[in-house]
Amino acid sequence: MSGPSFDVAYNVLKEQIDAPTASFFTSCVHCGMCADACLFFTETQDPKYTPIHKLEPLRKVWKTEYTFWGKLGKALGLVKPLTDEDLTEWETLVYDSCTLCGRCSMVCPVGNEITYMIRRLREGMARAGHAPPGLIGATKRAVTIGSPMGVKLPALQAQIRSVEKETGLEVPVDKEGADYMVLLSSMEIMNFPEFIGAVTQLFHHAGVSWTISSDAYEATNSGIQIGVSDIAAELVQRVVDAAAKLKVKNVISPECGHAYMAIRWEGPNLIGRPYDFKVIHILELLDQLRKEGKLELRDKDTRRLTYHDPCQISRRGGVIEQPRNLLGMLADNFVEMPDTGEMNWCCGAGGGVSANERADSLKMTAFKRKKAQLDAVQPDALVSACANCRIQLEEGIEENHMDLPVISLTETIVEHLAVKTPVEGGQS
Amino acid sequence: MNEIEFLQWVRGPAFTAATVIFVAGIIVRIVMILLMGRKANLAEARGSEMAGGIRTMFTRSFPNSGTFKRSGFTITAGYVFHIGLFIVIFLYVPHILVFQKGLGISWPGLPSNIVDATAVVTMLALIAVLVHRIIDPVKRMLSGFGDYLVWFVTMLPLVTGWIAFHRIGMTGTMLIALHILSVELLMVLFPFTKLMHTFTLFMSRWYNGAIAGYRGVKS
């Protein structure tokens, strides 16, 4: 990608406006209901966080380029066109105070898909050089090193060796012809390596043929968070190439929200062709194994558990009933928070916010919404399925002096699996 | 031009011109939006785009309880004035006669006193939403000239119609002429303002529901 350019960005924004976007802007009646659906507004009461307001730069382009009054006004010099200064001013609104969670899109009475448009606006913001430094850094690392957190293959190999030692099971790397190829998020490799141990034991338990590719093990995709489709496509292509090389039939998206959005929903559109393999989320696979009777539990979890829906997996991804089916099997005492499933509230750190240090204090303010939800049900443990949510939830819980463990659904299920083949040194 | 000639002009050439701008304007805008197109989705679908789209076209009229709690005033006042406008426009017998003359179709109306009361409630609801637009920090920030213009041209036919019905101040001829003129103003501005949402909201809801439905989500 060449250097930042406002002119290029303006043309990118023009191209981003398709029939749905034009319909959405035409339909907006400025009712302000999207504000009440956004945790950045509810927790600050600052009107600037109104979701549709965050789209003002894109709306300006639509108005000047695609409406009668806008075109006339532009010709007569009456309408002030979009400027680079506008984009500078909007940068924090578009990146720091939007997690692409999509809750506003569920509430808008005229049906505007606001998040769809924010994703599009970011394409122009990034081209103009108005993306947060933290996210630019993460994206550069993703392209050059292969991971937004700078995790290199030796780090993964070290974690694999430690998992193998701990479980006594083999972690198959680059195994050609496996049924499933597992992707991991950097956060899992560095902060929650238990996840690798958990899937290893799970696949052993259920007799699933799987592998990890040493070429493409990274699931996250900074390109879709920052809004540079070229980079996002390059990162998706790495996975597609690895899947082809290893001749796998399925690729598993791990417990990471935006990784699922990237590989499952945006991926084929980014690279411009359908996949030769299926993408399945780990929770979908677990639920499938449950249905097939391949998950045998030793006992149930008796704690009062609640489930935090990662936005990109539930509301934006469609994996909503699977975690509930699994929790139905696992937990004796499962309770739903108020506003759940597709209406769940974001943790406050998705959509690139966690990689953007500038937004650190704002994301903790946004966490208050989750705190209110948790206070309403008083669980013993909070289950989720996204490493990024998990970091934010743990940080928020600590900062608010709450006593609540945050656990992974996959890992918790594995902890309760019946021992099939006793393994020396294994956990269960 | 005397009162009678004024009424004839309002009912004749002015009404024709307003109708042409209204109908052609709406069609042109909708066609222009649709012509912008959208890219085919290459990801494997989990659910039906069409079913999701059609579903959301209807369900988005009924907010869930959490949303109602947070945006109760906007939803209630919005419902009241929209239903009120529907009753006043389409169920007032003299209006039905106009539709019958123009479109050749007719339907039963409501007694005038009920429409009269509805008009008052609708005007009060519109005043309430205007006050809310001015005092609510979010709405105030979002609002521009277009929002207040649209409020004014929506309110005007209600006020002129109500005054004409009660024959206050002027002759019946003049009152009815001013009422029709105010409706023509609304019709002329319709395609160029957010009044377009009357039609495009169904497109927007369809797109919203289709995007979600494709992924197996009910939006």
Interface residues (C-beta under 8 A of the other chain):
Chain A: I17 D18 A19 P20 A22 S23 F24 T26 S27 C28 V29 H30 C31 G32 M33 A35 D36 A37 F41 T42 Q45 P47 K48 T50 I52 H53 Y66 F68 W69 S105 M106 V107 C108 P109 V110 G111 N112 E113 Y116 R264 W265 E266 G267 P268 N269 G272 R273 P274 Y275 K278 V279 S314 R315 R316 G317 G318 I320 P338 D339 E342 M343
Chain B: R29 M32 I33 L34 L35 M36 G37 R38 K39 N41 L42 A43 E44 R46 G47 T56 M57 R60 S61 P63 N64 G66 T67 R70 S71 T74 I75 G78 R133 D136 P137 V138 K139 R140 M141 L142 S143 D147 F192 K194 M196 H197 T200 L201 M203 S204 R205 W206 Y207 N208 G209 I211 R215 G216 V217 K218 S219
